[in-house]
Amino acid sequence: METKILAFHLPQFHTFPENDEWWGTGFTEWTNTRNSKKLYAGHNQPREPLNDFYYDLSKPEDIAWEMDLAKQYGIDGFCFYHYWFNGKLLLEKPIKLMKDLDNRLPYCFCWANEPWIRSWEGSKAVLIEQTYGGENDWQAHFQWFLPYFHDIQYIKKGNKPVLALYGTKNIAQCNEMILYWDRLCKQEGFDGIYVLEEKTGFQDALYCEASSGYLEFEPLYTLKYQRSILQKLRDKIVRSLFNLIHNTDCLMYSYDQVWKNILRREHEQIDEKDVCLGGFVDWDNTARKRKNSTWFYGATPGKFEKYLGGQLKNASKLEAPFIFLNAWNEWGEGTYLEPDKKSEFKYIEKIKELRTKEKVNVNED
């Protein structure tokens, strides 16, 4: 079974009324990246798109550009972040536009079921609360999903639409909700729904018997749960010295060490549940958090190819159906495959090279 590489996709590259109210008129994710400053000599900030292509995802042609590029370089699909707040939708416009494209990439959704808060400013003020209703809300939510589930390009596993849930421990009736959606899917001619829970920096366990498996959201899952005591001590010493010298309050980690921890993880095997692996391109959220940012040192396209290649081998051994890659376009967090001025197409080219090697190996076998 060939493992498919899915890249998380952030649709926050267009204006909408709520962001205008909360962050200022005209705000998009590009606002953060444009305003970013270097924290030290040689710091790769601000992150700037190649040819200054600050695209607008309210334009169908810009969404088509993303999808054409992803297909060209071996990405099997996007996993779009989806924002539903008990009937209230945010960032839905690019999704609607995408569905009308003729040559769209395969895709699925990840319900990012978190409240929005002013965390970028170090505040806990809630912008929009994440609440959960009962069957009426589940029904309404399912009806929103349904036209996408029926789309031939929507990603399915065994005739089941794939849906990732970011924080299942926060959903009190999560199991009941999944079973309800499973019944509705069967009524619509599917074999059920394929729900993946996420192991993240705040959730290390599975909470829903009815889920079909789990995915590992990197690098945050490994940062929280996979570092040794010695690694944590080293990281503390490095950041203490850096912060003292630069008058910051940053967290910093070795790209190589975190990826090596990812590759040697013992994966939890649960009866009849799939394991979906994770990976990441880079990480530096200085654009969002400024002097309180988290970033990695040592990332290069060559290392990315090496480590993702290792994760593809792990996926083959585990018969993992998907690798979820963080991310296609998280510019504010410094993890993206899209071309920038520093590396141009080098990161995404590495995926194409890996996929080419896979095909050669299959033909040789």
C-alpha positions as CSV (number, residue, x, y, z in Angstrom):
1,M,0.0,0.0,0.0
2,E,1.4,3.4,-1.0
3,T,1.3,6.0,1.7
4,K,-0.2,9.3,0.6
5,I,1.4,12.6,1.7
6,L,-1.2,15.1,2.8
7,A,-0.2,18.6,3.7
8,F,-2.1,20.7,6.2
9,H,-3.5,23.9,4.6
10,L,-4.3,27.1,6.4
11,P,-7.0,29.2,4.5
12,Q,-6.3,32.4,6.4
13,F,-4.9,34.3,3.5
14,H,-7.9,36.5,2.7
15,T,-9.8,39.2,4.6
16,F,-13.1,38.6,6.4
17,P,-15.1,40.8,8.8
18,E,-14.2,39.0,12.0
19,N,-10.5,39.4,11.5
20,D,-11.0,43.0,10.4
21,E,-12.7,43.6,13.8
22,W,-10.2,41.6,15.9
23,W,-6.9,42.4,14.3
24,G,-7.5,45.5,12.1
25,T,-8.9,46.2,8.7
26,G,-7.2,44.1,5.9
27,F,-5.6,41.6,8.2
28,T,-4.5,38.2,6.8
29,E,-1.8,35.8,7.7
30,W,0.5,37.9,5.4
31,T,0.1,40.8,7.8
32,N,2.1,38.8,10.5
33,T,4.8,37.7,8.1
34,R,5.3,41.1,6.5
35,N,5.8,42.7,10.0
36,S,8.2,40.1,11.3
37,K,11.7,41.1,12.5
38,K,14.9,39.3,12.9
39,L,15.8,38.3,16.5
40,Y,19.5,37.8,15.8
41,A,22.0,38.1,13.0
42,G,21.3,35.5,10.3
43,H,17.7,34.8,11.5
44,N,15.6,33.7,8.6
45,Q,12.9,36.4,9.1
46,P,10.8,37.8,7.7
47,R,9.7,34.8,5.6
48,E,9.0,36.1,2.1
49,P,7.3,34.3,-0.7
50,L,9.2,33.9,-4.0
51,N,8.6,36.8,-6.4
52,D,6.6,38.6,-3.6
53,F,3.6,36.4,-4.5
54,Y,1.4,37.4,-1.5
55,Y,-1.6,35.5,-2.9
56,D,-5.2,36.1,-2.0
57,L,-7.3,33.0,-1.3
58,S,-10.5,34.8,-2.1
59,K,-9.3,34.5,-5.7
60,P,-10.0,31.2,-7.4
61,E,-6.9,31.5,-9.6
62,D,-4.6,31.7,-6.6
63,I,-6.2,28.6,-5.1
64,A,-5.7,26.9,-8.4
65,W,-2.0,27.9,-8.4
66,E,-1.5,26.2,-5.0
67,M,-3.2,23.0,-6.1
68,D,-1.4,22.9,-9.5
69,L,1.9,23.4,-7.7
70,A,1.2,20.7,-5.1
71,K,0.2,18.2,-7.8
72,Q,3.3,19.0,-9.8
73,Y,5.6,18.2,-6.9
74,G,4.0,15.0,-5.5
75,I,1.6,16.2,-2.8
76,D,-1.3,13.7,-2.8
77,G,-3.8,16.1,-1.1
78,F,-4.5,19.0,1.2
79,C,-6.0,18.7,4.6
80,F,-7.8,22.0,5.0
81,Y,-8.3,23.4,8.4
82,H,-12.0,23.8,9.0
83,Y,-13.5,26.2,11.6
84,W,-17.0,25.5,13.0
85,F,-18.2,27.1,16.1
86,N,-21.6,25.5,16.9
87,G,-23.0,26.6,13.5
88,K,-20.7,29.7,13.0
89,L,-18.1,29.3,10.2
90,L,-14.9,31.1,9.7
91,L,-12.3,31.0,6.9
92,E,-14.8,29.0,4.7
93,K,-14.6,31.1,1.6
94,P,-11.5,29.5,0.0
95,I,-13.0,26.1,0.6
96,K,-16.2,27.0,-1.3
97,L,-14.2,28.5,-4.1
98,M,-11.9,25.4,-4.3
99,K,-14.9,23.1,-4.8
100,D,-15.8,24.8,-8.0
101,L,-12.3,24.4,-9.6
102,D,-12.1,21.9,-12.4
103,N,-8.6,20.6,-11.7
104,R,-8.6,20.6,-7.9
105,L,-6.3,18.5,-5.8
106,P,-7.8,15.7,-3.6
107,Y,-8.6,17.1,-0.2
108,C,-10.1,16.4,3.2
109,F,-10.8,18.4,6.4
110,C,-9.3,18.8,9.8
111,W,-11.8,20.4,12.3
112,A,-9.6,22.7,14.3
113,N,-11.9,22.7,17.2
114,E,-10.2,25.3,19.4
115,P,-11.4,28.7,20.7
116,W,-9.7,31.6,19.1
117,I,-7.9,33.7,21.6
118,R,-5.5,36.7,21.4
119,S,-2.5,34.4,22.1
120,W,-0.2,36.1,19.6
121,E,-0.3,39.1,22.0
122,G,0.3,37.0,25.1
123,S,-3.4,37.4,26.1
124,K,-6.0,34.8,27.0
125,A,-8.9,37.0,25.8
126,V,-11.4,34.9,23.9
127,L,-12.3,36.1,20.4
128,I,-14.7,33.3,19.6
129,E,-15.6,30.5,22.0
130,Q,-15.6,26.8,20.9
131,T,-18.8,25.2,22.1
132,Y,-20.4,21.9,21.3
133,G,-24.1,21.2,20.8
134,G,-26.0,18.0,20.6
135,E,-27.6,16.2,17.7
136,N,-29.1,19.3,16.2
137,D,-25.6,20.8,15.8
138,W,-24.1,17.4,14.7
139,Q,-26.8,17.3,12.0
140,A,-26.2,20.9,10.8
141,H,-22.4,20.3,10.8
142,F,-22.9,17.1,8.8
143,Q,-25.1,18.8,6.3
144,W,-22.3,21.3,5.7
145,F,-19.8,18.5,5.2
146,L,-22.0,16.5,2.9
147,P,-21.5,18.2,-0.5
148,Y,-17.8,17.9,0.1
149,F,-18.0,14.3,1.1
150,H,-19.8,13.5,-2.1
151,D,-17.1,15.3,-4.2
152,I,-15.2,12.8,-6.2
153,Q,-12.0,14.6,-5.1
154,Y,-12.7,14.3,-1.4
155,I,-10.3,11.8,0.1
156,K,-11.8,8.6,1.4
157,K,-10.5,5.4,3.0
158,G,-12.5,2.4,2.1
159,N,-15.4,4.5,0.9
160,K,-15.4,6.4,4.1
161,P,-14.8,10.2,4.0
162,V,-11.6,11.1,6.0
163,L,-12.0,13.7,8.7
164,A,-9.4,14.7,11.3
165,L,-10.4,16.0,14.7
166,Y,-7.8,18.2,16.4
167,G,-8.9,18.0,20.0
168,T,-11.2,15.1,20.7
169,K,-10.6,15.3,24.5
170,N,-12.5,18.6,24.4
171,I,-15.6,17.2,22.9
172,A,-17.7,15.7,25.7
173,Q,-19.9,13.5,23.4
174,C,-17.2,12.9,20.8
175,N,-17.9,9.2,20.6
176,E,-21.7,9.7,20.2
177,M,-21.0,12.4,17.6
178,I,-18.8,10.1,15.5
179,L,-21.4,7.3,15.6
180,Y,-24.1,9.7,14.6
181,W,-22.1,10.9,11.6
182,D,-21.2,7.3,10.8
183,R,-24.9,6.4,10.5
184,L,-25.6,9.5,8.4
185,C,-22.7,8.6,6.1
186,K,-24.1,5.1,5.6
187,Q,-27.5,6.6,4.7
188,E,-25.7,8.6,2.1
189,G,-24.2,5.6,0.4
190,F,-20.8,5.6,2.1
191,D,-19.5,2.7,4.3
192,G,-19.3,5.1,7.3
193,I,-16.9,7.9,8.3
194,Y,-13.2,7.6,8.8
195,V,-12.3,9.9,11.8
196,L,-8.7,10.4,12.8
197,E,-8.0,11.7,16.3
198,E,-4.8,13.8,16.6
199,K,-1.9,13.3,19.0
200,T,-0.7,16.8,19.7
201,G,1.2,18.8,22.2
202,F,-1.8,18.7,24.5
203,Q,-3.3,15.3,23.7
204,D,-1.3,12.1,24.0
205,A,-4.2,9.6,24.2
206,L,-7.2,8.6,22.2
207,Y,-10.7,9.5,23.5
208,C,-13.1,8.0,21.1
209,E,-13.7,4.3,20.6
210,A,-15.5,5.1,17.4
211,S,-12.5,6.8,15.7
212,S,-10.8,4.9,12.9
213,G,-7.3,5.8,14.0
214,Y,-5.0,8.6,14.9
215,L,-2.4,10.9,13.3
216,E,0.7,12.4,15.0
217,F,0.8,16.2,14.6
218,E,4.4,17.3,14.3
219,P,6.6,18.7,15.6
220,L,4.5,19.7,18.6
221,Y,3.6,16.1,19.6
222,T,7.2,15.0,19.7
223,L,8.4,18.2,21.5
224,K,5.9,17.5,24.3
225,Y,6.2,13.8,24.7
226,Q,9.4,12.4,23.1
227,R,12.4,14.3,24.4
228,S,14.7,12.7,26.9
229,I,15.6,14.3,30.2
230,L,19.1,15.0,28.8
231,Q,17.6,16.6,25.7
232,K,15.4,18.8,27.8
233,L,18.3,19.9,29.9
234,R,20.4,20.8,26.8
235,D,17.5,22.7,25.3
236,K,17.1,24.7,28.6
237,I,20.7,25.6,28.6
238,V,20.7,26.7,25.0
239,R,17.6,28.9,25.3
240,S,18.8,30.4,28.6
241,L,22.0,31.6,27.1
242,F,20.3,32.8,23.9
243,N,17.5,34.7,25.8
244,L,20.1,36.3,28.1
245,I,22.2,37.6,25.2
246,H,19.2,38.7,23.0
247,N,16.8,39.9,25.7
248,T,14.1,37.5,24.4
249,D,11.9,34.7,25.9
250,C,12.1,32.2,23.1
251,L,12.0,28.4,22.9
252,M,14.5,26.8,20.5
253,Y,15.1,23.2,19.5
254,S,17.4,21.2,17.3
255,Y,15.7,20.3,13.9
256,D,17.9,17.2,13.7
257,Q,17.1,16.0,17.2
258,V,13.4,16.4,17.0
259,W,13.2,14.6,13.6
260,K,15.4,11.8,14.9
261,N,13.0,11.4,17.9
262,I,10.1,11.3,15.4
263,L,11.7,8.5,13.4
264,R,12.6,6.2,16.3
265,R,9.2,6.5,18.1
266,E,7.4,3.4,19.1
267,H,3.9,3.8,17.8
268,E,0.9,2.9,19.8
269,Q,-0.9,-0.1,18.2
270,I,-4.6,-0.2,18.9
271,D,-6.8,-3.0,17.5
272,E,-8.5,-2.0,14.3
273,K,-7.2,1.5,14.4
274,D,-4.9,2.9,11.8
275,V,-1.7,4.8,12.6
276,C,-1.0,7.9,10.4
277,L,2.4,9.4,10.8
278,G,3.4,13.1,10.8
279,G,6.2,15.2,9.6
280,F,7.1,18.9,9.4
281,V,9.1,21.2,7.1
282,D,10.5,23.7,9.6
283,W,9.2,25.8,12.5
284,D,9.6,29.4,13.4
285,N,6.6,31.4,14.7
286,T,8.4,34.7,15.2
287,A,5.9,36.3,12.8
288,R,3.2,35.6,15.4
289,K,4.9,35.6,18.7
290,R,7.8,38.0,18.2
291,K,10.3,37.8,21.2
292,N,8.3,35.0,22.7
293,S,8.5,32.7,19.7
294,T,9.4,29.1,19.3
295,W,11.8,28.1,16.5
296,F,14.1,25.3,15.3
297,Y,17.7,25.6,14.2
298,G,19.5,23.5,11.6
299,A,16.8,23.0,9.0
300,T,17.8,22.5,5.4
301,P,16.1,21.0,2.3
302,G,18.6,18.2,2.3
303,K,17.8,17.2,5.9
304,F,14.1,17.5,5.2
305,E,14.5,15.0,2.3
306,K,16.5,12.6,4.5
307,Y,14.1,12.6,7.4
308,L,10.9,12.5,5.4
309,G,12.4,9.7,3.4
310,G,12.9,7.8,6.7
311,Q,9.3,8.6,7.7
312,L,8.0,7.2,4.4
313,K,9.9,3.9,5.2
314,N,8.3,3.8,8.7
315,A,4.9,4.4,7.1
316,S,5.5,1.5,4.7
317,K,6.4,-0.9,7.6
318,L,3.3,0.2,9.6
319,E,1.1,0.2,6.5
320,A,0.1,3.7,7.4
321,P,-2.4,5.1,4.9
322,F,-1.3,8.7,5.3
323,I,1.6,11.0,6.4
324,F,0.3,14.4,7.5
325,L,2.8,17.0,6.8
326,N,2.9,20.3,8.6
327,A,2.4,22.2,6.4
328,W,1.6,23.5,3.0
329,N,1.4,27.2,3.9
330,E,1.8,28.0,7.6
331,W,3.9,31.1,6.9
332,G,3.2,32.6,10.3
333,E,4.7,29.5,11.9
334,G,7.5,29.1,9.5
335,T,6.5,25.7,8.2
336,Y,5.6,25.7,4.6
337,L,6.4,24.0,1.3
338,E,5.5,26.9,-0.9
339,P,8.5,28.6,-2.5
340,D,10.2,31.4,-0.7
341,K,13.0,33.8,-1.5
342,K,15.6,31.9,0.5
343,S,15.1,28.3,-0.6
344,E,12.9,28.9,-3.6
345,F,11.5,25.5,-4.6
346,K,14.0,23.3,-2.8
347,Y,11.8,21.9,-0.1
348,I,9.0,20.9,-2.4
349,E,11.4,19.6,-4.9
350,K,12.6,17.1,-2.3
351,I,9.1,15.6,-2.1
352,K,9.1,15.2,-5.9
353,E,12.5,13.5,-5.7
354,L,11.3,11.1,-2.9
355,R,8.2,10.2,-4.8
356,T,10.3,9.5,-7.9
357,K,12.6,7.2,-5.9
358,E,9.5,5.4,-4.6
359,K,8.3,4.6,-8.1
360,V,11.7,3.4,-9.2
361,N,11.9,1.1,-6.2
362,V,8.4,-0.3,-6.9
363,N,9.3,-1.0,-10.5
364,E,12.6,-2.7,-9.5
365,D,10.7,-5.0,-7.1
